[in-house]
Amino acid sequence: MKNLINYYYNLNIINIHQRERNYYFKINEELYSFVECNECDKIEEIFQLSKYLEQFKIFEQLLLNVNNQVVTDVNGKKYILIKNIKIDNNININKIIEINNIRIPSTKLKMSDWEELWSKKMDYFEYQISQIGKKYPLIRESFNYYLGLAELAISIINNIPKKDLYLCLSHRRIEDIYNPLNLIVDYRVRDVSEYFKKNFFENKDIVEELNLFLFNNNLSVNEKQLFFVRMLFPTYYFDIYEKIITDKISEEEIKKITIKVDEYEKILKKIYLHLKINSNLQIFWLENIN
């Protein structure tokens, strides 16, 4: 792989390290990643966005090969070379909001059709469980609860007017926030909600920061409802679910989620009661949580 990268990118690599299917190396104290691209259908749009974002000097860069192409074919698999940056990668809400506030030149990477994306995913997961559920007793035991949360989120979002909602620079997942391959265009509450969910399930206290966000960010009523929907939808459960059924982690890992059901419902109730003041939203089972 070292010789191939040397050839395609005119780089003189001395040492290279492989982790899973990706490769990492350093040249003149600068870090590079040669990573497999599993979703390359919008790579040209991602590259153009990456070039635009270079002016901010915080995002990693996608590099072209000697053929002036973003993607390099390696034995039938697609790879992309990324020039990393030396920056503090600890994620906090201020960094997320800073990125969300960057003006973007295009919405071609839009992923704001949550109801459609979620509905398709839930239909697929339901079918999958009907086929393989017996193999995973812990998932089979918990799946219907989280499916219920997902279906509730979908039903609420279908009734939220899309006015007062604007699209901004966002992320597929709230990790690796400076990687162009992780960038999408979506509503500004997406990243923040995933940030809070991530911190909650890493056993961090999110209550104070959550209150500050709800009261101090000039969110419209519709945006707050959208934030609640995103907090309601259990991405945290389905992410682990997918890792389990693809044999990346043990099924026991699902307990890290299911053990915190009651505690997370209290977080949802807190947001719900804040919303209820200015909206017609009614979820009676949340109101009855102690």
N, C-alpha and C positions, 0 to 999 in steps of 0.2 A: 504493500500500500504506500510506503514511503516513496518509492520510485515513481509510482503512478501520480501522486500528488506533486512531486517535483516536476514531472513532465507537464502536467496539465496547468500548473499555476506558476511555473518558473520560480519555485521556491527551493531553497537549499535546506532541507530538513535533516537534522542530525539524529534526534531521538523522537520516537513517536509511540504513543501509548493507546491501546485499545480498551474500551469499556463497552461491553455488549457489542453492538454493531457500529459504534461510532469511534472516531479516532481523534486524538488530541496531541498537540505539539506546541512548541515555543520557538520563536525566532526573534533574536535581539530583545528578549524579555517581553515580547508581545505574544499573546495566547491566541491559538487558532483551534477551531473545531471543524472536523470533516464529518458531517452528520447525514444519516439516511433520511431522505425526504419521503414520508409516507403519503402526504397530501400535496401533490405538486400541480394540481389543476389550476391554481391561481398564483403560481410562482412569479409570473411576470408582473402582476399587480403588486405582489409583496415586494419584489425587487424595486419597483418604481417608488413605492412608499419608503423603502429603506434608504434610497438615494435622497429623497426629500428630507428624511429625518436626520441625515448626517449633520446638518447645520446645528442641531441641538447638542451634539457631542456627548450624548449619553447612551445612544443605542448602538448595538453591535452592527457590523456591516456584512452584507452579503457580497462575496467577491466573484467576479467573472473568471472563467477559465480561458485558456489560450484561444479557444474558438468563439470567444465573446458570448458564452452561454452561462446561465446561472446554474444549470443542472449538469452534472457530469455522470455519465453512465459507467457503472462498475459492475461487470458481470451480470448485466440485466437489472441492476438496482440503481436507483437514482440517489446521488449524493450532492450536497451543497457545502461549500466552504464558508465558514463564518469567522470573521476577525473579531475577537472578543475585546472587551474594554476593561480597564482597571477602575472599577467603581464599587462602592458599597452596595452589595446585593441584598442587604437586609430590607425586607419590605415593610413599609409603614403607610398609613393612610395618606400622609402628606405627599409621598412620592406618587401614589396612585392618582390622587387628585391633580397633581402637577401634569402627569401624562395625559389624563383625561381632558385637560384644558388646552392641549396642543391643537391648534387648528389643522385640519387635514384637507388635502386638495381633492380627495375623491372618496366616494362611499362604495366602491366596487367590492370591498371586502366585508360588506354588511352581513351581520348575523343576528339581526334583531327580530326575526320571525320565531320567537320563542315557542308560541303555541303550536306551530306546525312542527318544529324540530322536536319538541318534547313529546307531542302526540305520536309521532312516528317511532321515537325511541321507546316509549312505553308499550306500544303495540308489539314491537320486536321483543322486548324483555319478557312480556307476558307469554308470548309464544315460546320463547327460549326456556322459561321456567317450566312450562307444561311438558317440555321434552327432557329436561335434565334435572328437574327439581329434586328427584329422589337421591341424587348424588350429593346434594348440599342441604342437609337438614337445617342448619342454622339460617341459611338464606331462605329456605322454604317457610320457616317459622316467622321470619320478619318481613318478607317481601311485600305482603299485602298492605301492611301499615304504611310503608314508604310509597307504594303505588298510590295509596289513598291520598297522601300528601301531594304527590305529583298531580293527580287528577284534580284536586282542589285548586292547586296553583293554576292549572290550565283553564279551569272554569272561571276563575277570577280575572285572569288576564284578558279573556275574551270580552269582558265587560268594561275594561279600562279604556277610555278615550285616548287616542294617541296624540292629541294636541298637547302642547307644553312639554313635549318630549323631544330632545335633540340627540343626534348621533355624535359620537366622539371616539377618539382612539381608545381601544380597549384590548382585552387579552382573552385568548381561549381559556387559559388557566392562569391563576394568580401566582404563578411561580415564573422565574426566568423572565422578568418583566421588560428587559431590554433586548430580548431576542426578537428580531423581525419576524421569524417564523411563527411566533406566538401572538402576533398582532392581528386584530380584527377591528371592525367598526360596529359599535353597538351603543345602547343607552348607557348613560354615565353611572347608573346605579349598579350595573353588572359587576364591575370589578370590586367595588366597595362591599357589596353583599358577599361575594366569594371570599374576600379578605376576612370579614367577620366570621363566616362559617369555618374557614381554615383555622383561625385563631381559637375559636371555641373548642373545636375538636383536638386542638393541641393543648387543651386545658389552660388557656389564658383567659383572664377576666376581661370580657368585652363590654360590660355594662356601661361604664363611664364614657368610653370612646363612642359607643353606640348612641348614647344620649346626645353627646356633642354633635355627632353627625346629623342626627334627626332635627336638632333645633338650630344649627348654625350654618347650614349650607343652602339656604334659600330654595329648598326643594318644593316644587308644586305639589298639590294634592295627588295628581296623577303619578308623579315621579315617586312619591312616598308609597303609593299603592304598588307600583312596579317593584320598588325595593322590597316590600313585604312579600310579594309573589316570589321574588328571587330567593329570599331567605326561606320561604316555605318549601320551595322545590329542593328535594334532597340530593343535590349533586354529590355531596359527600358520601352518601350511601351507594349510589350507582357507580361512582368511580371505583370504590373498593370492590363492589360486586363484579365489575368487569375484570379487575385484576385477579380475583379469585377464580372465575370460570375459565380464565386463560392460563391458570396454573402459575401465576407470577407471585402470589402470596398464599398463605394458608387461610382456610375458611375461618379459623379462629379470629382473624383480624376484624371480622365483622362485629365482634363483641365490643370493640372500641367505640363503635357507633351506637349500637343498640343499648348499651348500658347507660347512655346519656339521654335517653328519650325524654324523661320527665324534666330534666334540667333544660333541655333545648326548647321544650314546649313553653316553659316560663319566659324564655327569650322571645318567642313568637308572640306570646300574649302581651308582653310589654310593648312591642311594636304595634300590634293590633289595637290596643287601647289608645295609643297615640294617634293612630289613623282614624279611629272611630269618631273622634271629635269633629272632624271635617268631611266625613264621607258616609255613604250609606252601607258600608261593608258590615256584614253580620255573620259571625262564625260562633255559634252558640257553644260548641264544645270547648273552644278556647276560653270563653268567658267563665266557664265553670272550673277551670284549672286553679288549684290552690297554690 
